[in-house]
Amino acid sequence: MDKKSRQEAIDELTLALLYLTRFPDGEGNRYDEIAWKNYDFNAIDRLDEEKLIINPKRKRGGGYKYAYMTEKGREKARELLRMMNIEDDSIYEKYEFRSIRPEEADEAAEIERICFPPNEACTKEHILERISVASEQFFVAIEKETGKIAGFLNGICTDEMAFRDEFFTDESLHDPKGKNVMLLGLDVLPEYRKQGLARELVWNYCRREEEQGRRRLVLTCNAKKVKMYRKFGFRDLGESASEWGGEKWHEMDIFLSW
Ligand SMILES: CC(C)(COP(=O)(O)OP(=O)(O)OC[C@H]1O[C@@H](n2cnc3c(N)ncnc32)[C@H](O)[C@@H]1OP(=O)(O)O)[C@@H](O)C(=O)NCCC(=O)NCCS
């Protein structure tokens, strides 16, 4: 086998180290986590040029000590870890992230019933219909060992800008070419919570929809969840017009392309 060049090896090892040492920054930035970048400057520049990382720079000189990893960078790093036989984040070892399959629709409807009180949960009928019209936007985390759905995030696309309750109940509002996604449910089964699954679902969803050219994600949530979505990079737009389940809701959004 041909030997890898030193430069290629430095770039790959730097990328793997950035990936392994990254951590959530909790500041609500778009990439949600940061990685220290005090490695070979040229390698960092090359990774930036290849769009494997984003290397933020200060306008008036001097630099930040951290970088953000792009989705492309994370994917490549995961591939490298597999080749080097290094354990990945337990979340990617344990879960697969993908669109839902039609045969998983009943399971998803049951998860919605478990995760939300009856006045807030979407009915089985609407979950099934949503999956049949917008399965690409119905994103699941599958526990690899059991093949079961651990959690999901779903929504429908539209050119409309503001959230309205009809999105929950009228699947015909889904416009596959719509520039925005109205998010309709983030559910993680109780036994899978507090491992970062919701965070990963949201992050991967954003990147996928961004690749589809989508501009903005909008959601409603109760006051207690505002802080959580802020950590994921969403903005709080204040009280929503939604009266879903007879409750009060905050509207929040995130821009995907900038
Ligand atoms: C809310 C929910 C999706 C979180 O899932 P999860 O996989 O446990 O969340 P994560 O482990 O990814 O946590 C991500 C962050 O959100 C915060 N968070 C998690 N659950 C939260 C909750 N119930 N209330 C407020 N903040 C919460 C965590 O503190 C964490 O931040 P940290 O890493 O800085 O500690 C899950 O509890 C759930 O399905 N609840 C019922 C349905 C629901 O309320 N969905 C949201 C509707 S708007």
The ligand as a MOL file (V3000), in Angstrom:
LIG
                    3D

  0  0  0     0  0            999 V3000
M  V30 BEGIN CTAB
M  V30 COUNTS 48 50 0 0 0
M  V30 BEGIN ATOM
M  V30 1 C -37.2830 17.5670 25.6550 0
M  V30 2 C -36.6480 16.2640 25.1760 0
M  V30 3 C -36.8510 16.1160 23.6860 0
M  V30 4 C -35.1430 16.3210 25.5240 0
M  V30 5 O -34.5230 15.1310 25.0510 0
M  V30 6 P -33.0720 14.6830 25.5460 0
M  V30 7 O -32.5380 13.7330 24.5390 0
M  V30 8 O -33.1400 14.2260 26.9430 0
M  V30 9 O -32.2640 16.0660 25.4930 0
M  V30 10 P -30.6860 16.2180 25.4410 0
M  V30 11 O -30.0650 15.1370 26.2790 0
M  V30 12 O -30.2380 16.3170 24.0310 0
M  V30 13 O -30.4860 17.5900 26.1640 0
M  V30 14 C -30.0790 18.7310 25.4600 0
M  V30 15 C -30.1520 19.9470 26.3670 0
M  V30 16 O -31.4960 20.2950 26.6260 0
M  V30 17 C -31.7540 20.4170 28.0130 0
M  V30 18 N -33.0000 19.7170 28.3200 0
M  V30 19 C -33.2300 18.4100 28.1010 0
M  V30 20 N -34.4880 18.0960 28.5020 0
M  V30 21 C -35.0380 19.2350 28.9590 0
M  V30 22 C -36.3110 19.5380 29.5040 0
M  V30 23 N -37.2610 18.6100 29.6590 0
M  V30 24 N -36.5450 20.8090 29.8840 0
M  V30 25 C -35.5970 21.7570 29.7490 0
M  V30 26 N -34.3710 21.5240 29.2370 0
M  V30 27 C -34.0970 20.2750 28.8500 0
M  V30 28 C -30.6260 19.7060 28.7150 0
M  V30 29 O -30.3190 20.3870 29.9040 0
M  V30 30 C -29.5080 19.6930 27.7170 0
M  V30 31 O -28.6320 20.7660 27.9050 0
M  V30 32 P -27.1680 20.4770 28.5340 0
M  V30 33 O -26.5290 19.4790 27.6190 0
M  V30 34 O -26.5220 21.8070 28.5040 0
M  V30 35 O -27.4350 19.9160 29.8830 0
M  V30 36 C -37.2730 15.0230 25.9070 0
M  V30 37 O -37.1970 15.2320 27.2880 0
M  V30 38 C -38.7240 14.7870 25.5220 0
M  V30 39 O -39.0170 14.0780 24.5690 0
M  V30 40 N -39.6770 15.3490 26.3150 0
M  V30 41 C -41.0980 15.2020 26.0430 0
M  V30 42 C -41.5160 15.8710 24.7590 0
M  V30 43 C -41.0920 17.3350 24.6950 0
M  V30 44 O -41.2640 18.1050 25.6330 0
M  V30 45 N -40.5200 17.7230 23.5380 0
M  V30 46 C -40.1110 19.0870 23.2500 0
M  V30 47 C -41.3000 19.8060 22.7920 0
M  V30 48 S -41.0260 21.4910 22.4830 0
M  V30 END ATOM
M  V30 BEGIN BOND
M  V30 1 1 1 2
M  V30 2 1 2 3
M  V30 3 1 2 4
M  V30 4 1 2 36
M  V30 5 1 4 5
M  V30 6 1 5 6
M  V30 7 2 6 7
M  V30 8 1 6 8
M  V30 9 1 6 9
M  V30 10 1 9 10
M  V30 11 2 10 11
M  V30 12 1 10 12
M  V30 13 1 10 13
M  V30 14 1 13 14
M  V30 15 1 14 15
M  V30 16 1 15 16
M  V30 17 1 15 30
M  V30 18 1 16 17
M  V30 19 1 17 18
M  V30 20 1 17 28
M  V30 21 1 18 19
M  V30 22 1 18 27
M  V30 23 2 19 20
M  V30 24 1 20 21
M  V30 25 1 21 22
M  V30 26 2 21 27
M  V30 27 1 22 23
M  V30 28 2 22 24
M  V30 29 1 24 25
M  V30 30 2 25 26
M  V30 31 1 26 27
M  V30 32 1 28 29
M  V30 33 1 28 30
M  V30 34 1 30 31
M  V30 35 1 31 32
M  V30 36 2 32 33
M  V30 37 1 32 34
M  V30 38 1 32 35
M  V30 39 1 36 37
M  V30 40 1 36 38
M  V30 41 2 38 39
M  V30 42 1 38 40
M  V30 43 1 40 41
M  V30 44 1 41 42
M  V30 45 1 42 43
M  V30 46 2 43 44
M  V30 47 1 43 45
M  V30 48 1 45 46
M  V30 49 1 46 47
M  V30 50 1 47 48
M  V30 END BOND
M  V30 END CTAB
M  END
